[in-house]
Protein backbone atom coordinates (compact mmCIF):
# COMPACT_ATOMS: atom_id res chain seq x y z
CA UNK A 1 0.00 0.00 0.00
CA UNK A 2 1.89 3.01 -1.21
CA UNK A 3 -0.27 5.65 0.54
CA UNK A 4 -0.11 4.13 4.05
CA UNK A 5 3.15 5.77 4.99
CA UNK A 6 1.78 9.24 4.28
CA UNK A 7 -1.47 8.64 6.15
CA UNK A 8 0.44 7.40 9.16
CA UNK A 9 2.85 10.30 8.91
CA UNK A 10 -0.06 12.79 8.81
CA UNK A 11 -1.59 11.17 11.88
CA UNK A 12 1.72 11.43 13.74
CA UNK A 13 2.12 15.05 12.65
CA UNK A 14 -1.34 15.87 14.02
CA UNK A 15 -0.44 14.23 17.34
CA UNK A 16 2.80 16.18 17.56
CA UNK A 17 1.04 19.46 16.75
CA UNK A 18 -1.67 18.71 19.32
CA UNK A 19 0.94 17.92 21.98
CA UNK A 20 2.85 21.12 21.15
CA UNK A 21 -0.34 23.16 21.36
CA UNK A 22 -1.20 21.64 24.74
CA UNK A 23 2.27 22.38 26.08
CA UNK A 24 2.06 25.94 24.75
CA UNK A 25 -1.36 26.41 26.35
CA UNK A 26 -0.09 24.99 29.64
CA UNK A 27 2.86 27.36 29.62
CA UNK A 28 0.71 30.42 28.95
CA UNK A 29 -1.92 29.37 31.46
CA UNK A 30 0.58 28.48 34.16
CA UNK A 31 0.41 31.16 36.79
CA UNK A 32 -2.98 32.52 35.64
CA UNK A 33 -6.39 32.04 37.24
CA UNK A 34 -8.28 29.07 35.76
CA UNK A 35 -12.05 28.66 35.94
CA UNK A 36 -13.87 25.34 35.81
CA UNK A 37 -17.55 25.44 34.90
CA UNK A 38 -20.27 23.43 33.20
CA UNK A 39 -21.99 24.97 30.17
CA UNK A 40 -25.72 24.69 29.38
CA UNK A 41 -25.07 21.43 27.43
CA UNK A 42 -23.47 19.79 30.49
CA UNK A 43 -19.89 19.93 29.15
CA UNK A 44 -17.16 20.83 31.64
CA UNK A 45 -15.16 23.83 30.45
CA UNK A 46 -11.78 25.19 31.60
CA UNK A 47 -11.09 28.82 30.75
CA UNK A 48 -8.95 31.73 31.88
CA UNK A 49 -11.99 34.03 31.92
CA UNK A 50 -15.05 33.49 34.09
CA UNK A 51 -18.17 32.11 32.36
CA UNK A 52 -21.01 34.43 31.34
CA UNK A 53 -23.27 32.94 33.99
CA UNK A 54 -20.75 33.66 36.72
CA UNK A 55 -21.09 30.18 38.19
CA UNK A 56 -17.58 28.69 38.17
CA UNK A 57 -15.06 27.07 40.44
CA UNK A 58 -11.74 28.95 40.57
CA UNK A 59 -8.71 26.64 40.34
CA UNK A 60 -5.49 27.87 41.86
CA UNK A 61 -2.34 27.41 39.84
CA UNK A 62 1.26 27.92 40.82
CA UNK A 63 3.02 31.04 39.60
CA UNK A 64 5.11 30.56 36.52
CA UNK A 65 8.70 29.68 37.35
CA UNK A 66 11.45 30.20 34.87
CA UNK A 67 12.48 27.04 33.09
CA UNK A 68 16.02 25.90 33.85
CA UNK A 69 18.40 27.03 31.17
CA UNK A 70 19.39 24.21 28.87
CA UNK A 71 23.10 23.64 28.67
CA UNK A 72 24.74 24.22 25.36
CA UNK A 73 26.68 21.41 23.74
CA UNK A 74 29.88 23.33 24.51
CA UNK A 75 29.05 23.41 28.23
CA UNK A 76 28.17 19.73 28.16
CA UNK A 77 31.46 19.00 26.37
CA UNK A 78 33.43 20.98 28.97
CA UNK A 79 31.73 19.11 31.80
CA UNK A 80 32.38 15.78 30.07
CA UNK A 81 36.06 16.56 29.62
CA UNK A 82 36.34 17.71 33.23
CA UNK A 83 34.87 14.38 34.36
CA UNK A 84 37.35 12.56 32.12
CA UNK A 85 40.27 14.48 33.66
CA UNK A 86 39.01 13.80 37.19
CA UNK A 87 38.62 10.09 36.41
CA UNK A 88 42.12 9.92 34.88
CA UNK A 89 43.62 11.69 37.90
CA UNK A 90 41.86 9.31 40.28
CA UNK A 91 43.09 6.30 38.29
CA UNK A 92 46.63 7.71 38.25
CA UNK A 93 46.52 8.31 42.00
CA UNK A 94 45.26 4.76 42.61
CA UNK A 95 47.94 3.30 40.34
CA UNK A 96 50.65 5.30 42.11
CA UNK A 97 49.36 4.12 45.51
CA UNK A 98 49.47 0.51 44.30
CA UNK A 99 53.01 0.97 42.98
CA UNK A 100 54.11 2.56 46.27
CA UNK A 101 52.57 -0.32 48.21
CA UNK A 102 54.33 -2.86 45.97
CA UNK A 103 57.70 -1.06 46.41
CA UNK A 104 57.22 -0.88 50.19
CA UNK A 105 56.36 -4.59 50.29
CA UNK A 106 59.44 -5.49 48.22
CA UNK A 107 61.65 -3.35 50.47
CA UNK A 108 60.19 -5.01 53.57
CA UNK A 109 60.80 -8.49 52.18
CA UNK A 110 64.40 -7.52 51.39
CA UNK A 111 64.87 -5.99 54.85
CA UNK A 112 63.56 -9.11 56.57
CA UNK A 113 65.94 -11.21 54.48
CA UNK A 114 68.81 -8.89 55.43
CA UNK A 115 67.86 -9.17 59.10
CA UNK A 116 67.93 -12.97 58.92
CA UNK A 117 71.34 -12.83 57.25
CA UNK A 118 72.76 -10.43 59.84
CA UNK A 119 71.46 -12.54 62.75
CA UNK A 120 72.98 -15.75 61.44
CA UNK A 121 76.62 -16.45 62.14
CA UNK A 122 77.74 -16.46 58.55
CA UNK A 123 79.76 -13.73 56.84
CA UNK A 124 77.84 -10.64 55.72
CA UNK A 125 79.23 -8.19 53.22
CA UNK A 126 78.42 -5.10 51.21
CA UNK A 127 79.83 -4.09 47.86
CA UNK A 128 81.84 -0.95 47.36
CA UNK A 129 81.87 1.28 44.27
CA UNK A 130 84.28 -1.06 42.50
CA UNK A 131 82.03 -4.05 43.15
CA UNK A 132 84.41 -5.56 45.70
CA UNK A 133 83.06 -7.26 48.81
CA UNK A 134 83.53 -5.51 52.14
CA UNK A 135 82.82 -7.93 55.00
CA UNK A 136 81.20 -6.55 58.16
CA UNK A 137 82.92 -6.93 61.50
CA UNK A 138 80.92 -7.52 64.72
CA UNK A 139 80.35 -3.80 65.41
CA UNK A 140 79.26 -3.15 61.82
CA UNK A 141 77.01 -6.23 61.98
CA UNK A 142 75.30 -4.92 65.18
CA UNK A 143 74.88 -1.48 63.60
CA UNK A 144 73.43 -3.01 60.41
CA UNK A 145 71.04 -5.14 62.47
CA UNK A 146 69.78 -2.05 64.36
CA UNK A 147 69.28 -0.15 61.08
CA UNK A 148 67.38 -3.02 59.48
CA UNK A 149 65.17 -3.47 62.59
CA UNK A 150 64.42 0.27 62.66
CA UNK A 151 63.53 0.20 58.95
CA UNK A 152 61.24 -2.81 59.40
CA UNK A 153 59.56 -1.24 62.43
CA UNK A 154 59.09 2.09 60.66
CA UNK A 155 58.12 0.92 57.15
CA UNK A 156 56.71 -2.60 57.41
CA UNK A 157 54.28 -2.34 60.28
CA UNK A 158 51.75 -0.16 58.39
N, C-alpha and C positions, 0 to 999 in steps of 0.2 A: 504494500500500500504506500504509494509515493507521498500522499498528502498527510499521513499520520504524524510525521515528524513536525510539520508546521503547526498542526492543530495542537499537539502536545506543547510545543514551544509557546504558542499563544496563550494557552492555559497557564503555563508557568509564569509568563510575563505578567498576566493579570494578577496572579497571586503575589508576585513580587511588588507590583505597583500598589496593590491593596495593603500589603504589609508596610510599605514605605509611607503610605498615606496615614495609616493608623499610628505609626511611630511619630510622624510629623504632627498629627493632631494631639497625641499624648504630650509631646514636648511643648506645644503652644498652650495646651490646657493646664499643664502642670503649674501649680502655683495660683491658678485662678479659682473662683468660686464655681462649683458645678451644681446644677439643679437636676433632681430626679423627679419626674412627674408622669402621670398617665393621661394620655390624650382622650378625646371623646370616643375613640374607637377601641379603647382598652389597651393600647400599645404603650409600653414604658419608654419614655424619652429621657435622654441625658443632654442637657444644653448648658451653655455658659450664660444664658440670659433666662430670667424667670419666665414661666409660661404666661399666656394672656389671662388665664383664669386666676393666677396668683396662688394656686394650690400646688406647692412643690416642697420637696424635702431637700434642704441644702446639704451638700456633701462637702466635708472639709478635705482639702488637699494640702500636701506639704508645699512649702515655698520652693520655687525652682532653685536648684543648686547647680553651680557650674559643673559641667562635665569635666572629668580629669583630662588633662591635655595628653593627647596621644604622643608617644615618643617617635621621633623621626628614626629612619633607618640608620642614620649616622650615630645617633645617641645609643641605639640598640647595639650597633657594631662596637662602639667604644666600651659599653658595659660588657659585651661578650669578650672583647680582648682583655679587659681588666680581669675578668674571671679566669681567663686562660693564664695570664701572668701570675695571678695568685695561686692557681693550682700548680703551675710549674715551680714556683718558689716553695710551696709546701712539699712537693715531691722531692725537690733538691735538698731541702732541709732534712727530710726523713732519710734520704739516701746518705747524706753526710753523717747523720746520727748513727745509722747502721754501720757505716765504714769506721767511725770512731769506736763504736762498741767492738767491732771485729779486731781493730788494732789493739785496743786495750786488752781484749781477751788473749790475743797472741802474745802480747808483752807479759801478761800474767803467767801464761803457760811457760814462757822462756824463763821468767824470774823464778818460778817454782822449780824448774829443772836446775837452774844455777844454784839455788839454795840446797837442793839435794847433793849436787856435786861438791859444794863447799863443805857440807857437813861430813861427807864421807872422807875417809883417810887416804884418798888417792891424790895424786898431784893435780893442781889446778893452775892454769896459766891464762894469760892474756896475750894478745899479739900486738907488737909495736908497729910503728909506721912502715917498717921494712918487711913486716910479715913474720918476724922472728918471735918465737915463744919466750915469754917472760913468766917464769914460775913464781907463784905467790909463796912468801914465807908465812909463818904462823901469825904474825901481827897483821900482815896484809890479808890473810885468809879471814881473820876475825873481823877486820874492818869491812871486807867484802860481804861477809855474812850479815853484818848489821845493816849495810846499805840495801841488800836484797830484801831483808825482812821489812825494813822501813818502806821500801817501794811496794811490796806485797800488801802491807797493812794499809798504805795510803791509796793505792790504785786498784787493788783487787777485791776489796771488801765492799764495793758499791753494789 
